[in-house]
Amino acid sequence: MQNSNPVANPWLIPLTLGVSGLAGFIAGKLFGDRKLSATAILRLVTSAFKKEGPITGSWIDHQAHPYQRFAVRTQAYRGAVTRQEDGEAVTYRFLADAYTGSILAVKRQAEA
C-alpha cells in the first residue's frame, strides 16, 4: 500500500529560501544603484520650483560629480533655475543627488 500523503523533500524550503535570497541580492546589485538621468532630475527640480511660481529658464550639467557632506558620499548633478522676483531675474543654483533626485543644496543669486 502506498501512503496517500506526499512527503515534501526536507531540503525544499531551505533551498527555495536560499535561491530567492540570492536572486534578490543579484537584483539589488543590478538595479539598486542606478543613477537618474540629468533630464529627469531637472524635471523634478523645475516642478518643485513651479509650485512657487513661474520659471524663466533652467539648465543642468549632464555629468554627475562626486559630492561629500560629512561622512555621506554620493554623486550629484549641478544646475540652476531662473525666475522673476519683484521684477528682476533671480537664479537659484542647486545640487541634486544623482540616485534619488533629492536637492542637496540651493543657493540664491541675484542677477547683476
C-alpha positions, 0 to 999 in steps of 0.5 A, spaced: 500 500 500 502 506 498 501 512 503 496 517 500 500 523 503 506 526 499 512 527 503 515 534 501 523 533 500 526 536 507 531 540 503 525 544 499 524 550 503 531 551 505 533 551 498 527 555 495 529 560 501 536 560 499 535 561 491 530 567 492 535 570 497 540 570 492 536 572 486 534 578 490 541 580 492 543 579 484 537 584 483 539 589 488 546 589 485 543 590 478 538 595 479 539 598 486 544 603 484 542 606 478 543 613 477 537 618 474 538 621 468 540 629 468 533 630 464 529 627 469 532 630 475 531 637 472 524 635 471 523 634 478 527 640 480 523 645 475 516 642 478 518 643 485 520 650 483 513 651 479 509 650 485 512 657 487 511 660 481 513 661 474 520 659 471 524 663 466 529 658 464 533 652 467 539 648 465 543 642 468 550 639 467 549 632 464 555 629 468 554 627 475 560 629 480 562 626 486 559 630 492 561 629 500 557 632 506 560 629 512 561 622 512 555 621 506 558 620 499 554 620 493 554 623 486 550 629 484 548 633 478 549 641 478 544 646 475 540 652 476 533 655 475 531 662 473 525 666 475 522 673 476 522 676 483 519 683 484 521 684 477 528 682 476 531 675 474 533 671 480 537 664 479 537 659 484 543 654 483 542 647 486 545 640 487 541 634 486 543 627 488 544 623 482 540 616 485 534 619 488 533 626 485 533 629 492 536 637 492 542 637 496 543 644 496 540 651 493 543 657 493 540 664 491 543 669 486 541 675 484 542 677 477 547 683 476 
